[in-house]
Amino acid sequence: MDLMDAINNRRAVRDYTAEAVEQPVLESLIHAAVQAPSAVDTQPWRFVVLRERQLLDRISREAKAQRLLHEPMAELRAHLENPGFHIFYHAPALILIAAEHQAPWVVEDCALAAQNLMLAAHAAGVGSCWIGFAQAYLDSAAGKSLLGIPQSWVAVAPIIVGHPRSVPPPHPRHAPQVRWIG
Ligand SMILES: Cc1cc2nc3c(=O)[nH]c(=O)nc-3n(C[C@H](O)[C@H](O)[C@H](O)COP(=O)(O)O)c2cc1C
C-alpha cells in the first residue's frame, strides 16, 4: 500500500469481528513498530500481546472503574458509567507498547512505534485503535502485575487490533495552523 494512502485512510476502528489476528500478522506489526526512530537510538519499546478474552474483559472493567475516579469530562463519564461499554470494543487482541524504564523521550519513542504499528495494521487490512482509557490502569502497579511485566516499565500505548466489522468515516481535520518564518 502506498504510504500516503495509509496515512490518509487509517481510521480508529471500534467494531471488530471475533476472528483472531494471525500470529505472522501480529509479528509483522511489531516489526514495523520497531522501525521507528528513537532518541539516541535507545529503542526503549517493549511489547505485550494480550489475546485472553477474560483478561481483556477484566482490564476493561478495572480501567473503567479507576478512570471514573478522576474523569472530569461528562461525555466520557457517561461512557465509563455504562456497564455495556467495553473499552477494547471486544477486539481480539491488545498490543501494549511500553518503555523499559522511565527516561527522557521514551514516551515519544513509543508513540512513534505506535503510529508505525497502526499504519502497518491498516496496510495489512487490520483495524486498530489506541485506547487511552487503558493507559493509566496498565501503568499502575496492579495493571503491571496483572500483565506480569516489571514495575519499572512505563505503559505508553495500548493499541487494540482486529479484523474490522465496520470502519468509521474519517473525522475531518482542522486546517493546520502554521506560522511560516522565511
Ligand atoms: C493518545 C490517544 C488516545 C486515544 N484513546 C482512545 C480511547 O480511549 N478510546 C477510543 O475509542 N479512541 C481513542 N483514541 C482514538 C481517537 O479517538 C481517534 O484517533 C480520533 O477520534 C481520530 O479518528 P481517526 O483515528 O479515525 O482519524 C485515542 C487516540 C489517541 C492518539
The ligand as an SDF file (V2000), in Angstrom:
LIG
                    3D

 31 33  0  0  0  0  0  0  0  0999 V2000
   -3.4500    9.1130   22.6630 C   0  0  0  0  0  0  0  0  0  0  0  0
   -4.7640    8.6230   22.0880 C   0  0  0  0  0  0  0  0  0  0  0  0
   -5.7250    8.0890   22.9410 C   0  0  0  0  0  0  0  0  0  0  0  0
   -6.9020    7.5920   22.4310 C   0  0  0  0  0  0  0  0  0  0  0  0
   -7.7900    6.9850   23.2830 N   0  0  0  0  0  0  0  0  0  0  0  0
   -8.9320    6.4470   22.7920 C   0  0  0  0  0  0  0  0  0  0  0  0
   -9.8090    5.7160   23.6470 C   0  0  0  0  0  0  0  0  0  0  0  0
   -9.5600    5.5240   24.8390 O   0  0  0  0  0  0  0  0  0  0  0  0
  -10.9330    5.1960   23.0960 N   0  0  0  0  0  0  0  0  0  0  0  0
  -11.2470    5.3490   21.7640 C   0  0  0  0  0  0  0  0  0  0  0  0
  -12.2860    4.8570   21.3400 O   0  0  0  0  0  0  0  0  0  0  0  0
  -10.4140    6.0260   20.9220 N   0  0  0  0  0  0  0  0  0  0  0  0
   -9.2610    6.5650   21.3970 C   0  0  0  0  0  0  0  0  0  0  0  0
   -8.3830    7.2010   20.5570 N   0  0  0  0  0  0  0  0  0  0  0  0
   -8.7000    7.3020   19.1140 C   0  0  0  0  0  0  0  0  0  0  0  0
   -9.1270    8.7280   18.7390 C   0  0  0  0  0  0  0  0  0  0  0  0
  -10.3930    8.9930   19.2930 O   0  0  0  0  0  0  0  0  0  0  0  0
   -9.1230    8.8450   17.1970 C   0  0  0  0  0  0  0  0  0  0  0  0
   -7.8100    8.6580   16.7230 O   0  0  0  0  0  0  0  0  0  0  0  0
   -9.6520   10.1970   16.7540 C   0  0  0  0  0  0  0  0  0  0  0  0
  -11.0400   10.3120   17.0370 O   0  0  0  0  0  0  0  0  0  0  0  0
   -9.4610   10.4610   15.2520 C   0  0  0  0  0  0  0  0  0  0  0  0
  -10.0390    9.4380   14.4830 O   0  0  0  0  0  0  0  0  0  0  0  0
   -9.1600    8.6220   13.4040 P   0  0  0  0  0  0  0  0  0  0  0  0
   -8.0370    7.9660   14.1630 O   0  0  0  0  0  0  0  0  0  0  0  0
  -10.1290    7.6370   12.8140 O   0  0  0  0  0  0  0  0  0  0  0  0
   -8.6630    9.6020   12.4090 O   0  0  0  0  0  0  0  0  0  0  0  0
   -7.1860    7.6860   21.0350 C   0  0  0  0  0  0  0  0  0  0  0  0
   -6.2230    8.2230   20.1820 C   0  0  0  0  0  0  0  0  0  0  0  0
   -5.0220    8.6820   20.6920 C   0  0  0  0  0  0  0  0  0  0  0  0
   -3.9710    9.2130   19.7360 C   0  0  0  0  0  0  0  0  0  0  0  0
  1  2  1  0
  2  3  1  0
  2 30  2  0
  3  4  2  0
  4  5  1  0
  4 28  1  0
  5  6  2  0
  6  7  1  0
  6 13  1  0
  7  8  2  0
  7  9  1  0
  9 10  1  0
 10 11  2  0
 10 12  1  0
 12 13  2  0
 13 14  1  0
 14 15  1  0
 14 28  1  0
 15 16  1  0
 16 17  1  0
 16 18  1  0
 18 19  1  0
 18 20  1  0
 20 21  1  0
 20 22  1  0
 22 23  1  0
 23 24  1  0
 24 25  2  0
 24 26  1  0
 24 27  1  0
 28 29  2  0
 29 30  1  0
 30 31  1  0
M  END
$$$$
